[in-house]
Amino acid sequence: MSKVLPVASRLLVLVFGLLLMGAPPAAAQNATAKLGVVVSRTGEYEASYGKPFLDSVRLAVDEANASGVGPRIELEIQDDRSTEAGAREAATRIGESGAIVAVGPVLSILALPAGPAFAQAGIASIVSTAGSDLVTNNATTFQTVFRNSDLGESVADYLRHALGGGRAAVVFADNGYGQTIADGFRRGAERLGLQTTYHPFRNAAERDEAVRRIAADPGKPAVVLGALEADAAPIMMGLRRAGVTAPVLGPGVLSDQSFFNLFRDQPEERRAPGHFTRDLFIATPVILDSANAETLAFTERYRARFGPEASVSWLSVQAYDSAQLAIAAIRAAFAGKNATDLRSRRKAAFDYLASLNGPARAVPGLLGPMWFTPERGRSLPIRMGRFGKGGLFESAPIQLVPVSSSAAEEVAAGTLVEIGPGRYARRQQVVYTGIFLNEIARIDVAQSVFSADFYVWVRFARGLAATDADPVQFEFPDMIRGTFASARPASQRDLDDGTTYRLWRVSGDFKNDFDLRRYPADRQKLEIRFFNARAASDRMVYVLDRSAFEGIDAGFGATNAFGGAAAPKAFRNLTQWQPLRVTEVREILVSRSGLGDPGLVGLDRVRELSGFAMLIEVQRDIATTLIKTLLPVGLMTLIMFATLYFPPALAAAKVTVAITAGLSGAVLLSSINSQLGNVGYVIAVEYGFYVFFALCLVCIITALVGEKTRLEGRSTALVDRTGRALFALGFAGTITAACIAFVLWR
């Protein structure tokens, strides 16, 4: 025994030591760190910019703190009052606080005066929504959105490679905003050989004269806007009224519904909605209808945190990414052994951000890896959108998606296009998709299938040279009976907006997973989905054709109940089910692997297959189910309770009734299980049967004990009352628990 104790004690010491080595330092776990936020909480920018920015930052901090990784992040929020002076004062207060890193302000006119105050305090600031080229002239500012000049150059690439344009006219405000967009477009136009004229303006008269010159150009060039809403709206009206039908390309500030609404009272707009914004393409960092899986997951978390009606825009996504990056810098500062005071931690955080100087050292973000150029900017691709029916802002049918590696054969075939020295992009097709449900004929839970009849349609860019990505070559992986012939559509034609429309009618049986734990108060989701296994999502993405439905969610897309997505009598044959909701969403299959492709490394080792799905939520009709399956059990329960009032001499009859009831219940339970199929877990109704069997046992025991008491010549009154009380208590408790559960589940 004396030898065993030292050995055991050594093992305990070794295990305890290993646990201490694996645990994070107590200081890091218990420490707190401040993240500074300069944001418009009052003034003209509060509602449109300040609130969504701050909400996204708060979500990022909440998630970071919930992870348990130290230090705990606290926010130091300062209001810039939507003014330059307020931004300068707010940045100064952040510098005087204990903040290690700062995020914001949201606009360039506010970020420019705030920058020097941050630099004076030695604090790194991350600007995620201000695109001025001058922002990073401040020594400690990092920019996670594309610069205005980069936007201009990307617009030139889009005009050439997506729209096939060769001529352009750039009309821009002759100020720090418009000039940088024009300079960037000039850089791209010279590289691409675009014939371009430039039309700066300082006032309304010069602006209108520029519009007249462009309208008179016989070459009919595409028009590039370098202006804010106040000037962009008159330019659009002037061009369209002068008969200019060429594409117009503009900056992301024009993507808001408010810009579309500026034309609402014009007579042309009342006659033909969308008259002025037709063929207007707008560049933004992200458009939710075609966003990747990570961004869509963020959108769900955002709405779960701030409400289902919360609006999510590119600003929200950028703010979340900037907060994530700031948190990573704070954690890196606390991990450093030499960073023990505020000044050293601020420097460590700055050094960490500066070390993110290439893809190999990038931090993952919603919009892709986050790293910085030597100018502390970010190489971020644009997404081009346009206004659809009713002013819905949607992704344009063709996008340019940068690739991390290029193959010579793809470049030669034109699948990849050059967007800079040694940089290439792929044309991505955005396929507008919809499903219209004709009928759900049956739901067979035992076989895990349902039968559906529906229409499916797609609209995609006409004539796009992408031989490896055919938008109609999709498959329904859950279809077990039925056929889908992509080569034989029910209807097809070319539309005026440059897209091709195709429609199919599909009928078949689809396998589906059913969760029966709450039966008979269960809700089920029936899913009709398809994927295009021949093209990853960087080549093709299916998005909801929002203009085809009523009741559209303004975010990434789902129709309300039913919102035009199902026929009025689509569920007429489902006698035991009640339809609740029909939604249509993007379906993304994500593989966290390069799948053997040596060109996919690091953060690029993710493959996404794009698809589409209709989700049909149905609820079981409890009343019908209870009458058909549980009414016999209820009647037998009452009969057993009645036997407790039989005379003591009828003990044999009492036992017989209870045993017969138990056997009948077992048969009924077996019948229910056979209807539900092979279920490997306990369902709610089975608990009711377990109570029923227990009540049978109460009746049997009461009869036997009563008979024994009677034979001994004693009164059976106490035994009978006890049996009745236990029976009533069990029955009432079960009914109460069932009612509470049903209310909570419904």
Phi, psi and omega in degrees: 000324182294332179279331183289320184298313178299321180296315180297319181295322178295319179297318179297318178297318180297313180298316180297321178295318178297320178297320179294322179295323183280342182276147176294154179302143182299324180298319180290325181290322187264347185288156174238150179222148182259135173251118181281141179227119172255116189211153179278102178261348174220166178093187189290340182263000186298309187289315186281327186241313188295310184296308180298327178297310183293322178300318180294320177297318179296321178297317179298318180292318178301316180292322179295317180291326179291339181290341181084358179276128181277166358280166176284133185266132172240147183265135171249098189260129177233136183272125177271359177059017179063027179229157179295316179296320178296322178295320179295317180292320180296318179296323178296318179294324176297318179297328180278348180273189180267016181293141180265322178225155178232150172237148182098179357289183189270336184240154182299320183295340177263327181289326182296312177287338180283331186304309181301326178293321175296315182297320180298327179274356180071029183249133178285135177240142181245119180255122188248347184229001179260118189261005182299139177294340185275350185301317183277006169294337173289135192292339185242016183259135175244140186243121183257004174249157180295147177285159180301322180291324176295322176300315180300318180292322179294325176297322176297318177298319181293318179300318183283312190267335180259320182262350178071023181279152178234352181228148181210151172235122183257116176249123190213150175291133184277067178216185183298335179280302184293324182297320182292324176295316179296319179297318178295318178296322179300319179299315179289322181296320179295322178292324185267351181076030178280132175282115191227139170246150185238135187228085178283155176214150179247344181211178184295323181296315178294324178297312181294325177293323177297321178297318180296320179295318180294318181295330181275354181291119181291342180284353179048061183286158167292153184247134178246128182261132172236063186208160176274180188303320185300328178262329184294322181297310177299327178296314180298316180295320179295318180295311184292323179289337176274003178088011179282119180249002182294157177299147176239132182241131184221175182278167187296340180297343180270003187277352183282151178303331182298327178292317177300323182289345179296339183261001190302323186270002179284141183300323179296324181289324178292325179286320183220091180306135182088009183302313186278333183262006177297134181060031171263119181250131187235132184265125177224166177291327183205145172233124194294331184294337179240020182288165181282177185297321181296320180292320178295322177295320176299319180299318178296317179293322180298315182286330174294328182277320188245006176110146184295340180269000182297133181276132179244126181231181178298330178297320179297317181295315180296320180296320179296315179298319180295322178293319177300318180294319179297320179296319177299321179293321178295317179296321178295322179295320180287334180285338180289136183287331185269351181269096186243340178240177186297315182296317181291327178289322175298319179293321179296321178295318177297315180299323178296313179297320180293335181284347179278070191254016179184169181303328182292338182248018187286158173256135181295141178222168181298322183263014179120178181302138180254116174212169190239147174283172177302336178273008181065028173258180183233136175276100185234125180288158177265157169242130182263130179236172178210161178274127176260205182300130177072014180084013176291126180272120185228163178294141175292156186292344178232133177233158173250119183246116179300147178243150181278337178216151183234143176254139184301322181292327178289323177295316180296325181280351181085003177293323174254142178238148183276127180244013179164169180302112180074007180244136184230158177223157179249140173286121179255132177271130171260117186253114178284126192227149175205156176230134175243120185275120175276315184195142163255104188285323183200158172232116181251095183294322182298323181266358181058046179221161168217156181253134183221149174230128187202165170257146173227138180223158176222150170231131183214164184299134182278132172076017179287128182279090178216081188295339183264008183217090179264117186293347180264359180270057177253163185226151175262099186293339183265000180283121180253338173219137184120172182223152173226115182253099183296334182281352182235073178289154177286334179205147176201143177192164176266138184255164184292338182275012177087012179248161175252136183248134175222143185227138176230153169251131185234137177219134180177183177257138184233132177286150185205142176273130180246135176257110187253016183300331183258011179304133011263017178256030187275154170244144182232149174248120175264130186239123171251114186223156173218157177227154170254099185283352183267357182212125176289168186290347174283348176258330186203141177220132178266128181234158180293129175283080190295331181291346182270353186239159172263159174065048185275138171288135186285355181269236187271359162117109167197138178276156178278186187285122309296338171056031180085005182268353182214149177291150181303328182252028183294338185242021186295334182270358181267083185290335182258007184229149175241125179288139180248316189199144173235123180232156177231129188218161169292146177239125184237126176257114186254129174244116181277056182204150175284351179053041176083000181278112182293345179280348180258112183227161175057229183288350179274000183280055177225130178242126180244130172255129183270144177206195184210152183211146167252128179249123182245115182260125180233155181234134181291138177284103186296318184300313180298317182294318180296319181294319185283326189248324188254350178300317177301323179294319179297318179295318179295328177296317178294322178297316179297321179296324178296328181294338179291348176259004176293154176300151181303332183289345181264039181299320181297320179294322178300313181296319181298315180298316182295316180294318178298318179297318179298316178295319178297320178297321179296319178296317181294319178296319177298322178295318178297316180297324179293329177287332183268349179089192184278094181257125185266015181220167181280130178260163188301319184295333180294327176298323176298319178293324178298319177295320179300314179296324177295323178293324174301317180294322177300317180296317181295313182295319178299318180295317182292315179294321178296319179296318179297317179296320180296317180294335178277358177084014180257163180287142179261009185300314181296318179298315182295317180295321179296316179298317179295320181296314179298318180297312182296319180296315179296318181293312181295320178298320179294315179298317180296314180297320180295318180296316179298315180298316181296320179295317180293321182287331182273000000 
